[in-house]
């Protein structure tokens, strides 16, 4: 159980560090566009369906939202990956190389060091 908790703690710390690299206007826009591609349009469907009293919009939007919030769906990593690609190849912003493997290794070493102390 402890390994499970450490894994998720490390995972969310890595997500937070990745999000901190997206501080620029182009980074925030890339995150917004990526979110709208995968999840945001479903939120708009629910809002439109609720306002106009159209059950079809509400059902479709709710189904998509529940799918992405379900266990085992890689919503956050996919949104971040697409946001990085949008930022780099659509907005031509290059911060420098960012390696997820190196970040994961760094956070695991930090957790191991904290565990020893």
C-alpha positions in Angstrom: 0.0 0.0 0.0 2.9 2.3 0.8 4.3 1.9 -2.7 0.9 2.7 -4.2 0.8 6.0 -2.2 4.4 6.9 -3.1 3.7 6.2 -6.8 0.7 8.6 -6.9 2.4 11.2 -4.8 5.3 11.1 -7.2 3.0 11.2 -10.2 1.1 14.3 -9.0 4.4 16.0 -8.0 5.6 15.4 -11.5 2.4 16.7 -13.0 2.7 19.9 -10.9 6.3 20.4 -12.0 5.3 20.0 -15.6 2.5 22.5 -15.2 5.0 25.0 -13.7 6.9 24.9 -17.0 3.7 26.1 -18.8 3.7 29.6 -17.2 3.9 31.6 -20.4 0.9 32.9 -22.3 1.5 30.4 -25.1 1.8 27.6 -22.5 -1.5 28.5 -20.9 -3.2 28.7 -24.3 -1.8 25.3 -25.3 -3.2 23.8 -22.1 -6.6 25.4 -22.7 -6.7 24.2 -26.3 -5.7 20.7 -25.3 -8.3 20.6 -22.5 -11.0 21.8 -24.9 -10.0 19.1 -27.4 -10.4 16.2 -24.9 -12.8 17.4 -22.2 -13.9 21.0 -22.5 -16.3 20.5 -25.4 -18.2 18.0 -23.2 -18.5 20.5 -20.4 -19.9 23.0 -23.0 -22.4 20.3 -24.2 -23.6 19.9 -20.6 -24.0 23.6 -20.2 -25.8 24.1 -23.5 -28.0 21.1 -22.9 -28.9 22.4 -19.4 -29.7 25.9 -20.6 -31.7 24.9 -23.7 -33.3 21.9 -22.1 -31.9 19.5 -24.7 -31.3 16.1 -23.1 -29.2 14.8 -26.0 -26.5 17.4 -25.4 -26.6 16.8 -21.6 -26.3 13.0 -22.1 -23.5 13.1 -24.6 -21.5 15.6 -22.5 -22.1 13.7 -19.3 -21.0 10.4 -20.9 -17.7 11.9 -22.1 -17.0 13.6 -18.8 -17.7 10.4 -16.9 -15.5 8.4 -19.3 -12.5 10.7 -18.8 -13.0 10.9 -15.1 -13.2 7.1 -14.8 -10.4 5.0 -13.4 -7.8 3.9 -15.8 -8.3 6.6 -18.4 -5.1 8.6 -19.0 -6.8 12.0 -19.3 -4.2 14.1 -17.5 -1.1 12.7 -19.3 -2.8 12.9 -22.7 -3.9 16.5 -22.1 -0.4 17.5 -21.0 1.3 15.6 -23.9 -0.9 17.3 -26.5 -0.4 20.7 -24.8 3.4 20.2 -25.1 3.0 19.4 -28.7 0.8 22.4 -29.4 3.2 24.7 -27.5 6.2 23.4 -29.4 4.9 22.8 -32.9 2.0 25.1 -33.2 3.2 28.1 -31.2 6.9 27.5 -31.9 7.9 28.0 -28.2 11.0 26.0 -27.1 11.9 26.2 -23.5 14.6 23.6 -23.7 14.6 19.9 -23.4 12.3 18.5 -20.7 12.6 14.8 -20.0 9.7 13.1 -18.2 12.0 10.1 -17.4 14.6 12.4 -15.8 11.9 14.2 -13.8 10.4 10.9 -12.6 13.9 9.6 -11.6 14.6 12.9 -9.7 11.3 12.8 -7.8 11.8 9.1 -6.9 15.3 9.9 -5.6 13.9 12.8 -3.6 11.2 10.5 -2.1 13.8 7.9 -1.2 16.0 10.5 0.4 13.0 11.7 2.5 12.1 8.2 3.4 15.7 7.5 4.8 15.6 10.7 6.9 
